[in-house]
Amino acid sequence: MIGLVLAAGAGRRLRPYTDTLPKALVPVDGEKTVLDLTLANFAEVGLTEVAVVVGYRKEAVYARKAEFEATYGVKLTLIDNDKAEEWNNAYSLWCARDVLKQGVILANGDTVHPVSVERTLLGARGEGRKIILALDTVKNLADEEMKVVTEDGRGVRRITKLMDPATATGEYIGVTLIEPEAAEELADALKTTFERDPDLYYEDGYQELVDRGFTVDVAPIGEVTWVEIDNHDDLARGREIACRY
C-alpha cells in the first residue's frame, strides 16, 4: 500500500498565495504545508512510497520533490494532470488509476488532519472492505460539506454536497483507504463520471460505484480536529490546528 495525494487544484479562493503555488503548498505551520503534514502522516504509518497528482503550478512541487523525499523518507512519484485547470477532481483521481492497483491511502491536498485518521482507516481493513472513507460523525454540518448517508450493513448510500445536512450521517473528510481489488472498478466509475460531466468530484465516482451495487464503507474518526482549506478563513483555522500535529 502507498500514499496518494491529489494536489492538482488551483485553489483560487486562496489568492494571492495560489498565484504562484498550488493549494497543497500554501504554508500552514511555519514553512510546513498541507503536503508536508500529509507526507509526515504517511511516513508515520509506515508508507514508504507516495504518488502525488499535480497540475496547477506543478513546477513548485517538482522543485521540492527531492526535499520532500529526504525529509520524510518516502519515494515520490509525480503524476501530471493535464486538465487540472479545466476539469474537476474525478479526472484527477482517474489520472492515478495505475497506482490504485497497489492499494492506496488517498488524501486530498487541502485537508489538515492528524495521523489518527490514517490509523483509523488501517484499523478498519478486512472483512471484505474494499473502499473505506474517513467520516466525521461529530461535526455540525452545513451546505458546503461533502455529506454522507450510510445504512447499517450496506455502507454508503449517498455522498454529495447537495443534501439536507440534517439527513446526513456525517462528513467525508477527504481521506480514503482503497484496496487494490477496488482499483479497476473505481477507475471505470471515475471515467463514467467525468465523461458525463468533467465538473464532477471523485466523490461522484464513489456514488457511481454505490449505484452499481458496490459497497463503499466508512470509518468514523471520532473527536478529531481537522479542516478542509478552501478559503482564507479555513486557512486561518488550519494554521491554528496544524501546529498540534
C-alpha positions in Angstrom: 0.0 0.0 0.0 1.2 3.5 -0.9 0.1 7.1 -0.2 -1.7 9.2 -2.8 -2.3 12.9 -2.7 -4.5 15.0 -5.0 -2.6 18.3 -5.3 -3.5 19.5 -8.8 -6.1 22.1 -7.9 -5.7 25.9 -8.3 -7.3 27.0 -5.0 -8.4 30.4 -6.4 -10.1 31.4 -3.2 -6.7 31.4 -1.5 -5.1 34.1 -3.7 -2.6 35.7 -3.5 -0.9 32.6 -2.1 -2.1 30.5 -5.0 -0.9 33.0 -7.6 2.4 31.1 -7.5 1.7 27.9 -5.6 -0.8 25.0 -5.7 -3.1 24.9 -2.8 -1.2 21.9 -1.2 1.9 24.1 -0.9 0.4 27.0 0.9 2.2 27.2 4.3 0.1 26.2 7.4 2.7 25.8 10.1 5.7 28.0 9.6 7.1 26.8 6.3 5.2 23.5 6.5 2.4 22.9 4.0 -0.6 20.6 3.9 1.6 18.3 1.7 4.3 18.3 4.4 1.7 17.3 7.0 0.2 14.6 4.8 3.6 13.1 3.9 4.5 13.0 7.6 1.3 11.2 8.4 2.0 8.6 5.7 5.6 8.1 6.9 4.4 7.6 10.5 2.1 4.7 9.5 4.9 3.1 7.5 4.2 4.1 3.9 7.4 4.5 2.0 6.0 5.4 -1.4 3.7 8.3 -2.3 2.2 9.4 -5.6 1.1 13.0 -5.9 -1.2 14.1 -8.7 0.0 17.6 -9.8 -1.3 20.1 -12.3 -1.7 23.8 -11.4 1.7 25.3 -10.6 3.2 21.8 -10.7 6.7 23.2 -11.1 6.6 24.2 -7.4 6.0 20.6 -6.4 8.7 19.3 -8.8 11.1 21.8 -7.3 10.6 20.4 -3.8 10.4 16.7 -4.7 13.9 15.8 -3.5 13.5 17.8 -0.3 10.2 16.1 0.5 11.8 12.7 -0.1 14.7 13.4 2.1 12.6 15.0 4.9 10.0 12.2 5.1 11.9 9.2 3.9 9.5 8.4 1.1 9.9 7.9 -2.6 7.7 10.4 -4.5 6.1 9.8 -7.9 4.5 12.8 -9.5 1.6 12.3 -11.9 0.7 15.1 -14.2 -3.0 16.0 -14.6 -3.2 17.8 -18.0 -6.6 19.2 -17.3 -6.2 20.5 -13.8 -7.4 24.0 -14.5 -10.3 22.8 -16.7 -11.8 19.7 -15.1 -12.7 18.7 -11.5 -11.1 16.0 -9.4 -12.9 13.0 -10.7 -10.5 13.2 -13.6 -7.6 14.0 -11.3 -8.1 10.7 -9.3 -8.5 8.8 -12.6 -5.1 10.1 -13.6 -3.7 7.9 -10.8 -5.6 4.8 -11.9 -2.4 2.8 -12.3 -1.2 3.4 -8.7 -4.6 2.5 -7.3 -3.7 -1.1 -8.2 -1.1 -1.0 -5.4 -3.7 -0.1 -2.8 -3.6 3.5 -1.5 -4.4 5.8 1.3 -5.8 8.8 -0.6 -5.7 12.2 0.9 -6.9 15.5 -0.6 -4.2 18.1 -0.8 -6.2 20.6 1.2 -7.1 18.6 4.3 -5.2 19.3 7.6 -5.7 16.2 9.7 -3.8 14.2 12.3 -2.3 10.8 11.7 -5.0 9.2 13.8 -7.2 9.3 10.7 -4.8 7.1 8.7 -4.5 4.8 11.7 -8.3 4.5 11.9 -8.6 3.6 8.2 -5.8 1.0 8.5 -7.5 -0.5 11.6 -10.8 -0.8 9.7 -9.3 -3.0 7.0 -10.5 -6.6 6.5 -13.9 -8.4 6.3 -14.0 -7.7 2.5 -14.0 -4.0 2.7 -12.5 -2.5 -0.5 -13.0 1.2 -0.1 -13.2 2.9 3.3 -14.0 6.6 3.8 -12.9 8.6 6.8 -16.1 10.0 8.2 -16.6 12.8 10.8 -19.9 11.9 12.6 -19.4 14.6 15.2 -19.2 17.9 13.4 -22.3 20.1 12.8 -22.8 20.2 9.0 -23.8 23.0 6.7 -24.3 23.3 2.9 -20.6 23.2 1.7 -19.6 19.9 3.3 -19.3 16.6 1.4 -22.1 14.8 3.2 -22.6 11.1 3.5 -25.6 8.9 4.3 -24.9 5.4 5.5 -27.0 2.4 6.2 -26.1 -0.4 8.6 -24.8 -3.4 6.7 -24.8 -1.6 3.4 -22.3 1.2 3.8 -22.6 4.5 1.9 -25.9 5.1 0.3 -25.4 8.8 -0.7 -22.4 11.0 -0.9 -22.9 14.6 -2.1 -22.8 18.2 -1.0 -26.3 18.6 -2.3 -28.4 17.2 0.5 -30.1 18.5 3.7 -27.4 18.4 6.4 -30.0 17.1 8.8 -30.3 13.9 6.9 -26.5 13.1 6.8 -24.7 10.5 8.8 -21.6 12.6 8.7 -19.0 14.4 6.6 -16.4 12.7 4.4 -13.1 14.5 5.3 -11.2 13.8 2.1 -9.2 10.7 3.2 -9.9 7.2 1.9 -8.4 3.7 2.0 -8.6 2.0 -1.3 -7.7 -1.7 -1.6 -6.1 -3.0 -4.8 -9.2 -5.1 -5.5 -11.2 -1.9 -6.0 -8.9 -0.3 -8.5 -10.4 -1.3 -11.8 -14.0 -0.8 -10.8 -13.2 2.6 -9.3 -11.3 3.7 -12.3 -14.2 2.7 -14.6 -16.7 4.6 -12.3 -14.5 7.7 -12.4 -14.2 7.6 -16.2 -18.0 7.3 -16.4 -18.3 10.2 -14.0 -16.0 12.7 -15.7 -17.3 11.7 -19.2 -20.8 12.6 -18.0 -19.6 15.9 -16.6 -16.0 16.9 -16.2 -17.0 19.3 -13.4 -17.9 16.4 -11.1 -16.0 15.3 -8.0 -14.3 12.0 -7.4 -16.9 11.5 -4.7 -19.5 11.4 -7.5 -17.4 8.5 -8.7 -17.9 6.8 -5.3 -21.7 7.4 -5.8 -21.5 5.8 -9.2 -19.9 2.7 -7.6 -22.7 2.6 -5.0 -25.3 2.9 -7.7 -23.7 -0.1 -9.4 -24.1 -2.1 -6.2 -20.5 -1.8 -5.0 -20.2 -1.5 -1.2 -18.3 1.6 0.0 -17.6 1.5 3.7 -16.9 4.2 6.3 -14.7 4.5 9.4 -15.8 7.2 11.9 -12.8 9.2 13.0 -14.1 10.3 16.4 -13.4 13.6 18.1 -10.8 14.8 15.7 -9.9 18.4 14.9 -9.3 18.8 11.1 -10.1 21.3 8.4 -10.5 21.4 4.6 -8.8 24.6 3.4 -10.9 26.2 0.7 -10.6 29.9 1.6 -8.8 32.3 3.9 -11.0 31.6 6.9 -10.2 27.9 6.5 -6.5 28.7 6.2 -6.6 30.6 9.5 -8.3 27.6 11.1 -5.7 25.3 9.5 -2.9 27.4 11.0 -4.5 27.2 14.4 -4.6 23.4 14.4 -1.6 22.4 12.2 0.9 23.1 14.9 -0.7 20.4 17.0 0.2 17.7 14.5 
